[in-house]
Amino acid sequence: MGKRKIVSCAACRLQRKKCSEECILAPHFPPDDPDKFTIVHRVYGTSNIVKLLQGLEAKQREDAVKSLVCEASARMKEPIRGSCSVVDELQKQIAELESLLEAKREELMNMRSEYDKLLFLLRTGSTPDVQHVYGTVATEDTIYDQLDPLLLWEPIRNVEIYED
């Protein structure tokens, strides 16, 4: 059996040095993805990356490299704020979506209230108004059957309640 030929990792290629079997950077920066190391190298420097990885357990290194790549990429796009700008943008989107969700919850509560009003009218025998809306003698079952599930997302409108 001959010795296995070692292909230089992206880190060693960038530094123009021979890659050894003990190279701590080789598992994380393969030769077919040189941009990954180049970005991290520009922001942190090779010696700092090596020191960081040496201080971690082997199972933690992959996650650390992913974090370094993510932060370095953000730092290249936004030199001052780095990934903070991404975090701020995501927090803004979360706040907008929470506001939209609250509005939809309120809309749903209004729809339930309108539905409860209709059921109350049916149960108390006050059906003339409901007949006016549906055009037939309405019962709880006929109202439910005639409701379009897609329309339930919009509040029930134009239901006039007349008191005798």
N, C-alpha and C positions, 0 to 999 in steps of 0.2 A: 504494500500500500504506500502510495506516495503522499507527500505532504499536501494538504488542502491549500489551494490558492486563495489568498485573502484579497478581496476587492476592497479598496479604500472606501470608507464611509464618506458622506458629504462633508463632514467636518474636517477630516484629514485631507481630502481633496482640496478644499478651500485653502488650507494652510500649507498645501504642497508638501505633505510629509507622508511617510509610510504608515499605514494603519496596522496595528498589532491585534492579536487575538484578545488582548485584555483591554482594548479601547472601550472606555465607558460610554462614549458617544455613539459608537457604531449601531447598537440596537435601536437607537432613537432617531438617528439621522441617516437613513439608507442612501446609497449612492444615486438612486433613481429619483430622489426628491431633494436636489441641492438648495432650492429656494427656502425650504423649511429652516435649514441651518443658517443660511445667509441672513435671513431676517432676524433670527435670535442673536446671531453673532454681532450684527450691527448695533443692537440695543444693549446687550449685556457683556459681550466679549467672551472669548473662548475660555479663558481661565476662570472667570466667574461661573460659567455654566458647569465646568468640570467640578469646581469646588462645591457647588450646590448639589450636583448629582452624587458626589462622593459622600456627602453628609446625610444622604437618604438611604433607606432600605431599598433593595432592588424592586420590590413590589410597588413602591411609591414613585419611582422614577418616571414611569410612563405618564402618570397624571401630572407630574411636575413639568415635564417637557410640553405636554399639551397646554398647560397654563402659560408657560413661557412663550410658546408660539402665539397663543391668543393675545397675550398682553403686548408682545413685541409687534404683532401685526397692527393692533390698535394704536400703539405708540408711533408707528410709521405713518399711519393715516392722520392721527391727531397728536402731534408731538407734545403739546402742553398737558392735555387732559387724559390722553391714553384711553384706557377702557372705561374710565369714569363717564365719558360722553355717551358710550354705549349703554351703560347702566342707567344714566339719567334718562335717556330716550326710552328705554324699556319701562322705567318707572312711570314716565309720562303716559305711555300706552296703557299700562295697567290701570292708572287712575281714570283715564278716559273710558276704558272698558267697564270698570266698576261703576262709573256713573251711568253708563248705558244700561248695565244690568239692573241697577236700582230703578231706573225709569221703566224698564220692562216689567219689573216686579210690581211696581205701582200700577201700571197699565193692566196687568193680570188681576190685581186685587179689585180694580174698578170693574173689570169684566165679570168677576165672580159676584160682585155686589149687584150688578145689573141682572145677572142670572138668578140670584137669590130673590130679587124683587119680582121677577117674572114668576118664579115658583110660588112665592107668597100669594100673588094675585090668583094663581090657579087654585091653590089650596083653600083660600078664603072664599072662593066662588066668584071673585070679581074678574070674570073672563071677557067682558065686552072689549076692553082695551087690547087684550091679547088677541081676540078674534080680529080686531081691526088690523093688527100687525100681520097675522098669518092668514087671514081670509077664511078660516074654517073655525069650527068649534075646537078650541085647543085644549089638549090635556098635557100633562107633564111629559108623557111619552111622545106625543106628536111634536112638541116643541123640540125635544132632544133629537128626534129623528130628522127634523128639518134643519137643524144647525149644521152648518158646514164647518168641519174641523179647522179648515184653513182660515175661516173668518173669525174663529175664536181668538185669534191674535189681535184683532182690532176690537176696541170696546163696542158694545152694542149701543148704537146711536138711534136717534129719531124714534125712540119709544116714548110716546106720550102717555102719561098716567092721568086719567080723568077721575076726579072724585065726584060721586053722586051727591 
